[in-house]
Amino acid sequence: MLQKNHDLHFTNRAGRTYSRQWRQLCLNAVIPLLVGIGWQQSALAFEFTPLIDDLPYGASGGLTFAPKGHYVYGTFLLGGIYSKGEVFQVKLPPKGEVGWSISDVKTVANFNGRNGEYPFSGVIVDSVGNIYGTASQGGGKNQNGLVFQITHENGKKVRKILKTFGDPADGVYPFPKLLLDPAGNIYGVTRYGGQGGAGVVFQLAPPVAGQTEWGFQTLVDFDVANGASPEAGLVMGNNGKLYGTTLGGGLHKSGTVFELTPPLAGQTAWGFQTLVDFDGSNGSHPLSELTWGADGRLYGTTTSDGENGGGTVFQLTPPAAGEDVWNFSTIKAFRGAQWEGPTGGLTAAADGSLYGTTVQEGKYNAGRVFKLTPPAVGKTVWKFQTIVDFDGSNGRNPEASLTWGPDGNLYGTTFWGGKLGLGTFFKITP
């Protein structure tokens, strides 16, 4: 996870420490190595298309398509004129054309520290095109991060700060992606802070008539016993409940899956329940958000441990009527060391398949895109397929989840690799 020290060094989700100076050294070293190394694609019914492979910065978080599909949005962790991050947009080519160009990548907002810094997890876009996101640090006296909104007013994009995390009791470092519900409420988590010091889940409610301030409420304070350091965004069920993960804490200090139930009429407190306590044997340290499958089950990933040591993909089946215990099962165990396996979330297809990425691992230990196909009737084993093995020239270290585009293709990012060694955008056609 991103951490800052006085030397401007960072540690990303893959556990790699780097600085801007180190990044340039890597660039100088990697370009000669990439010459003559062609990328390999598995012999499957998928087409891998590099869209932009000369990015000036690695994209942090996945890509988000605007409602009408004309633009795609994301964040550069260390981009912008102040090297403290930026929100970008890419104008998509006209229908029938497939080429993306670096010249179509435009800055929507720069971060300078005072208005936040280091946007880590991308952005979300509402039905009218407003953009919401977090700056993991900066903003306010204590530099604990903030939540921002970018609206369209009189043909211009206007940025507003909806919440500054000045008081550590409200939370510290809102790394993960936000969630927007149908009523316009925003949900998010912070990695640290809160009453227990181990992070919070929070809600921001739109201003009531005649006011401009968003209402802030802490839904749960993590205290290690119930989880610690949530690094993944939340997902919502059809019943209005929220589901998420914590990187650490729980009974075995290896992370949890939790459920939050909206308050009953006349009450304000959300109900909290731990669904899974990871203990190593079933995986540990989940970094990414959960995903609802086409079958109504929840799916997720862990970055470490499991049967083969390299993290897992797991399935959670909701309890039967009258029961309250979710059924947990591992559907894929990766081989390798900690943080080499899946750090991004899964992306579900209508046919029940799941798509994901590993940050390292794979044929060249530079990450890969994979597909998991549900077992046939009467069977229990999911089919695992590698769609793309990254080798550096076609990208390296995909840390974010894949995104379905309006054209039915999958879109993704790598944090490193490509022509400049600094990240790529790519498309996969199923």
C-alpha positions, 0 to 999 in steps of 0.5 A: 500500500502507498506509504509516504516517508520524508524521502518521498519513497512509496510502497505500492500494493505489490510491496515495492518501494520506489521514488520518482528518482528510482522510477527514472532509473528504472526507466533508463534501465528497462527500455533497452531490455524491452527491445526485441522482447515480444509479448506472449498471448495464450492460444485462447479465444481472446484478443489482447490490444494495447491501447496506450503503451507510452503513459508518462505515469502509472495509472492507480486504480481501474478505469471508469466509463462515463454514462454515455461512453464518450470518455473514460476516467482514472487517476495517476498516483504521481502525475500532474504538474505537482507530481502529487497526482491527477484525475485524467480523462481519455476521449474515446475514438469515434464508433468504428475506430479502435485506436487510443492515443496519449494525446487524448489523455487530458488532465481533469484535476491536479493535486498540490497537497493543499487540495489533496495528494496521491489519489490511489484508487481511481474515481466513480462517475454518477448518472449525470457525469459528476466525478467522485474520488479520494485523495489518500493524503493531503488536505487540511491541517493534518494531511489525512486525505479527503473526498472530492467531487468534480461537477460540470457548471457552465461548461466547466469542471468545478472541484469541491471538497466534500470531506476533509479528514482533519480529525483522526477520530473521523478516519485517516487516509481514505485510500479505497474507491468510493461507492455511490448508492441510488439515493446519492449517498457516498460510502467509503473507508479509511485505512487508519484512524477512528475510535479504534485507530484501525480505520472506519467505514463512513457515509457522506449524505448529500446536502439537505435543501437549503444547505451545502455541507454533506452530512458525515457519519461513521458506520463502523470503527475498526479496532483490530478485533473486528478487523483492521486497515481496510484497503478495499472499497465496498459493494452493496447488495440488493437488500441495501447491505454493505460488504467489504474486507479488511487487510488485517485484524480479526481473530487471526490478524489476517483480515476479514470479510464483513457485512453492514446492515442499515439501521432499523426505522428510528435508529441510526446504528448500522449492524456489523457482522464478520462473515470470514476470519482469514487464518492463512489456510483459507488465505490472508490479507485481502486487498480488493473489493468484493464482486457479486457474481451472476449466481448471487454469490460474493467473490473475492481475492486474498493476496497471501497464503492459502493452499499454495501460498500465493493467495486465493480466489474465494466464493461466499454463498449467502445463507439459506432462509432462516440461517445466518452463516455464509458458506466459504469455499476456495475456488483457486489457490495461486502458487508463489510468495506474498503479494505476487498473486491477485491484488485487484478485484474480480470482474464478473461476466453474465455467464458466471465467469470471473476475470482478474489479474495477478500483480506479479506471478505468471510466465514472466513474473510480471503479472497476468490476466486470468479467467475462471469458468464455473464448473459444469453441472455435477462438477466442483472444479473451476477452469482456470485460463491465462488470457495474457502473460505480461512481460514488460513490453506489453505492460507489467504489474496490473494492480487494479480490477478490470472494467467492462466497457460499453462495447462489451470488452474488458479494459485494464491498466498496468502500473509499469511496463510499456514503451516507457516502462511507466504503465499501459492501458489495454483492452481484451475482447472475449 
